[in-house]
Amino acid sequence: MQLQTILLLSGGWTQALQLLAALSVLILLHEFGHFFFARLFGTRVEKFYLFFDFMFPFSGLLNFSLFKKKIGDTEYGLGYFPLGGYVKISGMVDESMDKDQMNQPPQPWEYRSKKAYQRLFIMLGGIIMNIIVALVIYIGIFSANGESYLPMNEMKYGIAVDSIAYNIGLRDGDKILSLDSKPVKNLKEFQLSILLRGKKNILIEREGQQQTITIPDGTIRKVLKAKGAFVDLRCPVVVDSVADNSLASKMHLQHGDKILSLNNEPANYMHLFGLAKKNQSGKDIELTFLRNDKDTLKANGFLAKDSAVGFMMTMPDKLLNFQHYNYSFAGAFTRGFSYTWEQFEFYWLQFKLLFTSKEVKASESLGGIVSFGKMFPEEFSWLKFLNLVAFVSIILAFMNLLPIPGLDGGYVIFLLFESFTGKKVSDKFMEYATTAGLVLLLALMVYANGLDIFRLFKH
């Protein structure tokens, strides 16, 4: 029990450290985007901070830094309140709410003295940087690793279904032909089209016969609450390697053996094997398997509670015809652009569901810092980490585009208004709007993180 607790804590710490590293880097790069365009247009930047050196959003409360150093006109520092970061740009109504400065006559080096298009680039700088970060990471990943996926028509063993999919009429082994009369590229596209695009009618092939399964109302909510893949890849259990001195070695399992059943429970596919092993944990077991595709053999042993049988399964990409694409740098560059857009659209569709779907409840779907941390794996992997850094960078770009005063998107709305009408929004109105926006953001953060805390105690 103590070892299990230590392992859980270790996994949690790994997730927390990855989250801290990812957010710290992305916040710094986001603020550097603002800093870069401000300096490009001759605007003074008074502060550049990772985390806030005040109790956000109250700029006059608990003002102190963990570290600070002034270089030139800019004070660089590390704050103590870890919910973001900021650059304080001279002559701008922002998180610092420096009203004394705004009451003085405009100076040539100040934000408010710059042309509208220059102020627009300064405000969009952070978002531009977040998109560039995601783009560079994806280009690097596609250039180094290429891209693999299993086309839907190559899923020769069909799909594996959970209880939700079973209840709507799908069955293990069904082969998906189309969705709303259109072919789908792969399983990921199939799932996202149902969850995010509201597709309803699934044409399947079952035992040589075609039929249509219509997804009933309420299914999306059930899938989102379950937080799993309601439809997954169905793949046979084939022994790849056997661990020394394990139960599998005592049963004389060999490379290439195909598992058929465990204590007469079906275990011939990966999802069934996992279920059978869980059900028979702590019992004497009889394993039935096929050798050389002709000899059906049986072996007996004791499966200790919560232990492994002791063999590695052959991965699906060795058993099924996965498509792999290697990209030249030019190809990776093009694919990086298209994939960045796909991920941006993916997050937009998720966000949109909160306001347009009757099946999605904010109390069940929103989350705060704990939910963010759980996105990261408990075991560190550079590839997974970089993928998540890129995706979180896209999330930051999207959230900062929202037209809420206090966020970059709020400033952009006022600047676009000025550009189209020729009338500048007054500093006093900006102060009131920014204060209201910051209070709204604080309320949303408290609500989202409160939901996380409630879920932790609930479970």
C-alpha positions as CSV (number, residue, x, y, z in Angstrom):
1,M,0.0,0.0,0.0
2,Q,2.8,2.4,0.9
3,L,4.7,1.6,-2.3
4,Q,1.5,2.2,-4.3
5,T,1.0,5.5,-2.6
6,I,4.6,6.5,-3.4
7,L,4.2,5.6,-7.0
8,L,0.9,7.6,-7.3
9,L,2.6,10.6,-5.7
10,S,5.6,10.2,-8.0
11,G,3.3,10.2,-11.0
12,G,1.4,13.2,-9.7
13,W,4.7,15.1,-9.2
14,T,5.8,14.2,-12.7
15,Q,2.6,15.7,-14.1
16,A,2.9,18.8,-11.8
17,L,6.5,19.4,-12.9
18,Q,5.7,19.0,-16.5
19,L,2.8,21.5,-16.2
20,L,5.0,24.0,-14.3
21,A,7.7,23.7,-17.0
22,A,5.3,24.0,-19.9
23,L,3.4,27.0,-18.5
24,S,6.5,28.8,-17.4
25,V,8.1,28.5,-20.9
26,L,4.9,29.4,-22.7
27,I,4.1,32.4,-20.4
28,L,7.7,33.7,-21.0
29,L,7.4,33.3,-24.7
30,H,3.9,34.8,-24.8
31,E,5.1,37.9,-22.9
32,F,8.2,38.1,-25.1
33,G,5.9,38.4,-28.1
34,H,4.4,41.6,-26.5
35,F,7.9,42.7,-25.5
36,F,9.4,42.2,-29.0
37,F,6.8,44.3,-30.8
38,A,6.8,46.9,-28.1
39,R,10.6,47.4,-28.5
40,L,10.3,47.1,-32.3
41,F,8.1,50.2,-32.3
42,G,10.1,52.1,-29.7
43,T,7.8,51.5,-26.8
44,R,9.2,51.4,-23.3
45,V,8.7,48.2,-21.3
46,E,8.9,48.8,-17.6
47,K,8.4,45.3,-16.3
48,F,8.7,41.7,-17.7
49,Y,7.5,39.2,-15.1
50,L,7.0,35.5,-15.0
51,F,4.0,35.1,-12.5
52,F,2.5,38.1,-10.8
53,D,4.2,40.2,-8.2
54,F,0.8,41.0,-6.7
55,M,-2.4,39.2,-5.7
56,F,-4.0,39.0,-9.2
57,P,-6.1,40.9,-10.2
58,F,-5.6,43.4,-7.4
59,S,-2.4,45.2,-8.5
60,G,-2.0,47.1,-5.1
61,L,-2.3,44.0,-2.9
62,L,0.7,42.0,-1.6
63,N,3.3,43.5,-3.9
64,F,6.6,41.6,-3.8
65,S,8.9,39.7,-6.1
66,L,10.9,36.5,-5.5
67,F,13.5,37.9,-7.8
68,K,14.0,41.0,-9.8
69,K,16.8,42.8,-11.7
70,K,16.7,46.0,-13.8
71,I,18.4,46.0,-17.1
72,G,18.1,49.3,-19.0
73,D,14.5,50.6,-18.8
74,T,13.1,47.1,-17.9
75,E,12.7,45.3,-14.6
76,Y,12.9,41.6,-15.1
77,G,11.4,39.5,-12.3
78,L,9.8,36.4,-10.9
79,G,6.6,36.9,-9.1
80,Y,5.0,34.6,-6.4
81,F,1.4,34.3,-7.8
82,P,1.7,31.5,-10.4
83,L,-1.4,32.2,-12.6
84,G,0.3,33.9,-15.5
85,G,2.8,36.7,-16.2
86,Y,2.8,40.1,-17.7
87,V,4.8,42.9,-19.3
88,K,4.1,46.4,-18.1
89,I,4.2,48.6,-21.1
90,S,4.5,52.4,-20.6
91,G,1.3,54.3,-21.2
92,M,-1.1,51.3,-21.3
93,V,-4.0,50.3,-19.2
94,D,-3.2,46.8,-18.2
95,E,-3.0,44.4,-15.2
96,S,-0.9,46.9,-13.2
97,M,-3.7,49.5,-13.3
98,D,-1.1,52.3,-13.0
99,K,-3.5,55.2,-13.0
100,D,-0.9,57.8,-12.0
101,Q,1.0,57.3,-15.2
102,M,-2.2,57.5,-17.3
103,N,-3.0,60.9,-15.7
104,Q,0.3,62.4,-17.1
105,P,0.6,63.8,-20.6
106,P,1.5,61.1,-23.3
107,Q,5.2,60.6,-23.9
108,P,6.7,59.6,-27.3
109,W,7.9,56.2,-25.9
110,E,4.5,55.3,-24.6
111,Y,2.0,52.8,-26.0
112,R,-0.8,55.4,-26.2
113,S,1.4,57.5,-28.4
114,K,1.8,54.8,-31.1
115,K,-0.2,54.4,-34.2
116,A,-3.2,52.1,-34.1
117,Y,-1.6,49.4,-36.2
118,Q,1.5,49.4,-34.0
119,R,-0.6,49.0,-30.9
120,L,-2.4,46.2,-32.6
121,F,0.8,44.3,-33.3
122,I,2.0,44.9,-29.7
123,M,-1.3,43.4,-28.4
124,L,-1.2,40.5,-30.8
125,G,2.4,39.7,-30.2
126,G,1.8,37.2,-27.5
127,I,-0.8,35.3,-29.5
128,I,1.5,35.4,-32.6
129,M,4.3,33.9,-30.4
130,N,2.1,31.1,-29.1
131,I,1.1,30.1,-32.6
132,I,4.8,30.2,-33.8
133,V,5.8,28.0,-30.8
134,A,3.2,25.4,-31.7
135,L,4.1,25.6,-35.4
136,V,7.8,25.1,-34.7
137,I,7.2,22.1,-32.4
138,Y,4.9,20.4,-34.9
139,I,7.3,21.0,-37.7
140,G,10.1,19.5,-35.7
141,I,8.0,16.5,-34.7
142,F,6.8,15.8,-38.3
143,S,10.3,16.3,-39.6
144,A,11.9,13.9,-37.1
145,N,9.2,11.3,-36.7
146,G,6.9,11.6,-39.6
147,E,3.3,10.6,-39.1
148,S,1.4,7.3,-38.6
149,Y,-2.2,6.4,-38.6
150,L,-4.4,3.4,-39.3
151,P,-6.9,4.1,-42.1
152,M,-10.4,3.0,-41.2
153,N,-10.5,0.5,-44.1
154,E,-7.5,-1.2,-42.7
155,M,-9.1,-2.1,-39.4
156,K,-9.6,-5.7,-40.3
157,Y,-10.6,-6.8,-36.8
158,G,-13.2,-4.0,-36.6
159,I,-13.8,-1.9,-33.5
160,A,-13.9,-2.6,-29.7
161,V,-16.8,-1.0,-27.9
162,D,-17.5,0.1,-24.3
163,S,-20.9,-0.1,-22.5
164,I,-21.9,3.3,-24.0
165,A,-21.3,2.3,-27.5
166,Y,-22.9,-1.1,-26.9
167,N,-26.1,0.5,-25.6
168,I,-26.5,2.6,-28.8
169,G,-26.2,-0.6,-30.9
170,L,-22.5,-1.0,-31.8
171,R,-20.8,-4.3,-31.3
172,D,-17.2,-5.6,-31.0
173,G,-16.0,-6.4,-34.5
174,D,-18.2,-3.9,-36.4
175,K,-16.5,-2.2,-39.3
176,I,-17.2,1.4,-39.8
177,L,-18.0,2.4,-43.4
178,S,-19.2,5.9,-43.2
179,L,-20.5,8.6,-40.9
180,D,-23.5,10.7,-42.1
181,S,-22.9,9.2,-45.5
182,K,-19.3,10.4,-45.7
183,P,-16.2,8.2,-45.3
184,V,-14.0,8.9,-42.3
185,K,-10.2,8.9,-42.5
186,N,-9.4,7.1,-39.2
187,L,-10.8,6.3,-35.7
188,K,-9.7,9.7,-34.3
189,E,-11.6,11.6,-37.0
190,F,-14.6,9.3,-36.4
191,Q,-14.8,10.0,-32.7
192,L,-14.2,13.8,-33.0
193,S,-16.9,14.0,-35.7
194,I,-19.4,12.5,-33.3
195,L,-18.3,14.4,-30.2
196,L,-17.6,17.8,-31.7
197,R,-19.4,18.0,-35.0
198,G,-22.7,16.3,-34.0
199,K,-22.6,13.5,-36.6
200,K,-25.4,11.0,-35.9
201,N,-25.6,8.1,-38.4
202,I,-23.0,5.4,-38.5
203,L,-23.0,2.9,-41.4
204,I,-21.4,-0.3,-40.3
205,E,-20.7,-3.8,-41.7
206,R,-21.5,-6.7,-39.3
207,E,-21.0,-10.3,-40.4
208,G,-21.1,-9.2,-44.1
209,Q,-24.3,-7.2,-43.7
210,Q,-24.6,-3.4,-43.7
211,Q,-26.8,-1.5,-41.2
212,T,-27.1,2.1,-39.9
213,I,-26.7,2.9,-36.2
214,T,-28.2,6.3,-35.2
215,I,-26.7,7.9,-32.1
216,P,-29.4,8.9,-29.6
217,D,-29.5,12.2,-27.7
218,G,-27.6,12.1,-24.5
219,T,-24.8,10.0,-25.8
220,I,-22.2,12.8,-26.0
221,R,-22.7,13.7,-22.4
222,K,-22.2,10.1,-21.3
223,V,-19.0,9.8,-23.3
224,L,-17.6,13.1,-22.0
225,K,-18.4,12.0,-18.4
226,A,-16.8,8.6,-18.9
227,K,-13.6,10.4,-20.2
228,G,-12.6,7.5,-22.4
229,A,-12.7,6.2,-25.9
230,F,-16.2,4.8,-26.3
231,V,-15.0,3.2,-29.6
232,D,-11.5,1.9,-29.8
233,L,-9.2,-0.2,-32.0
234,R,-9.8,-4.0,-31.8
235,C,-6.6,-5.9,-31.9
236,P,-5.7,-9.5,-31.1
237,V,-3.4,-10.5,-28.3
238,V,-0.2,-11.9,-29.7
239,V,2.8,-12.6,-27.5
240,D,5.9,-10.5,-28.4
241,S,8.3,-11.3,-25.6
242,V,8.2,-13.1,-22.3
243,A,9.8,-11.8,-19.0
244,D,12.2,-14.1,-17.2
245,N,10.9,-15.9,-14.1
246,S,7.4,-14.6,-14.8
247,L,4.1,-16.5,-14.8
248,A,4.2,-16.4,-18.6
249,S,7.6,-18.1,-18.6
250,K,6.4,-20.8,-16.3
251,M,3.5,-21.4,-18.7
252,H,6.0,-21.7,-21.5
253,L,4.5,-19.0,-23.6
254,Q,6.5,-18.1,-26.7
255,H,6.8,-15.3,-29.2
256,G,3.9,-15.5,-31.7
257,D,1.5,-17.3,-29.4
258,K,-2.1,-16.0,-29.8
259,I,-4.1,-15.8,-26.5
260,L,-7.7,-17.2,-26.8
261,S,-9.2,-17.3,-23.3
262,L,-8.4,-17.0,-19.6
263,N,-10.4,-19.3,-17.3
264,N,-12.8,-19.7,-20.2
265,E,-13.4,-15.9,-20.4
266,P,-12.7,-14.5,-24.0
267,A,-9.3,-12.9,-24.0
268,N,-8.4,-13.0,-27.7
269,Y,-8.4,-9.2,-28.1
270,M,-6.6,-6.6,-26.0
271,H,-9.6,-5.0,-24.3
272,L,-11.0,-8.5,-23.5
273,F,-7.7,-9.7,-22.1
274,G,-7.5,-6.8,-19.8
275,L,-11.0,-7.4,-18.5
276,A,-10.5,-11.1,-18.0
277,K,-7.2,-10.6,-16.2
278,K,-8.9,-8.1,-13.8
279,N,-11.7,-10.5,-13.2
280,Q,-9.4,-13.5,-12.5
281,S,-6.8,-11.6,-10.4
282,G,-5.8,-13.5,-7.3
283,K,-6.9,-16.9,-8.7
284,D,-5.6,-20.1,-10.3
285,I,-5.9,-19.6,-14.0
286,E,-6.0,-21.6,-17.2
287,L,-4.7,-19.8,-20.2
288,T,-5.7,-21.1,-23.7
289,F,-3.6,-20.0,-26.6
290,L,-2.9,-20.9,-30.3
291,R,0.7,-21.7,-31.4
292,N,1.8,-21.6,-35.0
293,D,-1.8,-20.9,-36.1
294,K,-2.7,-24.6,-35.7
295,D,-2.0,-26.0,-32.2
296,T,-4.4,-25.1,-29.4
297,L,-2.6,-25.4,-26.1
298,K,-3.5,-24.8,-22.4
299,A,-1.3,-23.8,-19.5
300,N,-2.1,-23.3,-15.7
301,G,-0.7,-21.1,-13.0
302,F,-1.6,-18.8,-10.2
303,L,-2.2,-15.1,-11.1
304,A,-1.2,-13.1,-8.1
305,K,-3.6,-10.2,-7.2
306,D,-3.0,-7.1,-9.3
307,S,0.0,-8.6,-11.0
308,A,1.0,-9.0,-14.6
309,V,1.0,-12.3,-16.5
310,G,4.5,-11.5,-17.6
311,F,4.5,-11.0,-21.4
312,M,4.7,-8.1,-23.8
313,M,1.9,-7.9,-26.4
314,T,2.8,-7.3,-30.0
315,M,1.9,-3.7,-30.8
316,P,-1.0,-2.9,-33.2
317,D,1.3,-1.3,-35.7
318,K,3.0,-4.7,-36.1
319,L,-0.3,-6.5,-36.7
320,L,-2.2,-4.0,-38.8
321,N,-1.4,-2.0,-41.9
322,F,-0.6,1.4,-40.4
323,Q,0.2,4.1,-42.9
324,H,3.5,6.0,-42.2
325,Y,4.6,9.2,-43.9
326,N,8.1,10.5,-43.7
327,Y,8.3,14.2,-44.5
328,S,11.1,16.3,-46.0
329,F,11.6,19.6,-44.2
330,A,9.4,21.4,-46.8
331,G,6.7,18.7,-46.3
332,A,7.0,18.9,-42.5
333,F,6.7,22.7,-42.7
334,T,3.4,22.4,-44.7
335,R,2.0,19.6,-42.5
336,G,3.0,21.6,-39.4
337,F,0.9,24.6,-40.6
338,S,-2.1,22.4,-41.4
339,Y,-1.9,20.4,-38.1
340,T,-1.6,23.7,-36.1
341,W,-4.8,24.9,-37.7
342,E,-6.5,21.5,-37.1
343,Q,-5.6,21.7,-33.4
344,F,-6.8,25.3,-33.1
345,E,-10.1,24.2,-34.7
346,F,-10.3,21.2,-32.4
347,Y,-10.1,23.5,-29.3
348,W,-12.5,25.9,-30.8
349,L,-15.1,23.2,-31.3
350,Q,-14.6,22.0,-27.7
351,F,-15.1,25.5,-26.5
352,K,-18.1,26.1,-28.7
353,L,-19.8,23.0,-27.2
354,L,-20.1,24.7,-23.9
355,F,-22.5,27.2,-25.3
356,T,-24.2,25.3,-28.1
357,S,-24.7,21.8,-26.9
358,K,-27.5,20.7,-24.6
359,E,-25.4,17.7,-23.7
360,V,-22.4,19.6,-22.3
361,K,-22.5,21.1,-18.9
362,A,-19.8,23.6,-17.8
363,S,-19.8,22.0,-14.3
364,E,-18.8,18.6,-15.8
365,S,-16.5,19.9,-18.6
366,L,-14.6,22.9,-17.1
367,G,-11.5,22.4,-15.1
368,G,-8.6,24.4,-13.6
369,I,-5.0,23.7,-12.8
370,V,-5.5,20.1,-11.7
371,S,-7.3,19.2,-14.9
372,F,-4.5,20.9,-16.9
373,G,-1.9,18.8,-15.0
374,K,-3.8,15.6,-15.7
375,M,-3.3,16.2,-19.4
376,F,0.4,15.3,-19.0
377,P,1.5,11.6,-18.7
378,E,2.6,10.2,-15.3
379,E,5.7,8.8,-17.0
380,F,7.8,11.5,-18.8
381,S,8.2,11.2,-22.6
382,W,9.8,14.0,-24.6
383,L,7.5,13.4,-27.6
384,K,4.3,13.5,-25.5
385,F,5.6,16.5,-23.5
386,L,6.4,18.5,-26.7
387,N,3.0,17.6,-28.2
388,L,1.3,18.8,-25.1
389,V,3.4,22.0,-24.9
390,A,2.4,22.8,-28.5
391,F,-1.3,22.1,-27.8
392,V,-1.3,24.2,-24.5
393,S,0.4,27.0,-26.5
394,I,-2.6,26.9,-28.9
395,I,-5.0,26.9,-26.0
396,L,-3.2,30.0,-24.6
397,A,-3.4,31.7,-28.0
398,F,-7.1,30.9,-28.3
399,M,-8.0,32.0,-24.8
400,N,-6.1,35.3,-25.2
401,L,-8.1,36.0,-28.4
402,L,-11.4,36.0,-26.5
403,P,-12.8,39.5,-26.5
404,I,-12.7,40.0,-22.8
405,P,-11.1,43.3,-21.4
406,G,-7.9,42.4,-19.6
407,L,-7.1,39.7,-22.2
408,D,-5.3,40.5,-25.5
409,G,-8.5,40.0,-27.4
410,G,-10.3,42.7,-25.4
411,Y,-7.6,45.2,-26.4
412,V,-7.8,44.1,-30.0
413,I,-11.5,44.8,-30.1
414,F,-11.0,48.3,-28.9
415,L,-8.2,48.9,-31.4
416,L,-10.3,47.5,-34.3
417,F,-13.1,49.9,-33.2
418,E,-10.6,52.8,-33.3
419,S,-9.3,51.7,-36.7
420,F,-12.7,51.5,-38.3
421,T,-14.3,54.6,-36.6
422,G,-11.2,56.8,-36.1
423,K,-12.3,57.4,-32.5
424,K,-10.1,56.3,-29.7
425,V,-11.6,54.6,-26.7
426,S,-11.0,56.8,-23.6
427,D,-8.5,55.8,-21.0
428,K,-11.1,56.1,-18.3
429,F,-13.4,53.6,-20.1
430,M,-10.5,51.3,-20.6
431,E,-9.8,51.4,-16.9
432,Y,-13.4,50.4,-16.0
433,A,-13.5,47.8,-18.8
434,T,-10.2,46.2,-17.8
435,T,-11.2,46.1,-14.1
436,A,-14.4,44.4,-15.0
437,G,-12.6,42.0,-17.3
438,L,-10.0,41.1,-14.7
439,V,-12.7,40.5,-12.0
440,L,-14.5,38.2,-14.5
441,L,-11.3,36.3,-15.2
442,L,-10.7,35.9,-11.5
443,A,-14.3,34.6,-11.0
444,L,-13.8,32.1,-13.8
445,M,-10.5,30.9,-12.4
446,V,-12.0,30.4,-8.9
447,Y,-15.0,28.5,-10.4
448,A,-12.9,26.2,-12.6
449,N,-10.4,25.4,-9.8
450,G,-13.2,25.0,-7.4
451,L,-14.7,22.3,-9.6
452,D,-11.3,20.6,-9.6
453,I,-11.2,20.6,-5.8
454,F,-14.8,19.4,-5.6
455,R,-14.0,16.5,-7.9
456,L,-10.9,15.5,-5.8
457,F,-13.0,15.3,-2.6
458,K,-15.8,13.6,-4.4
459,H,-13.5,10.8,-5.5
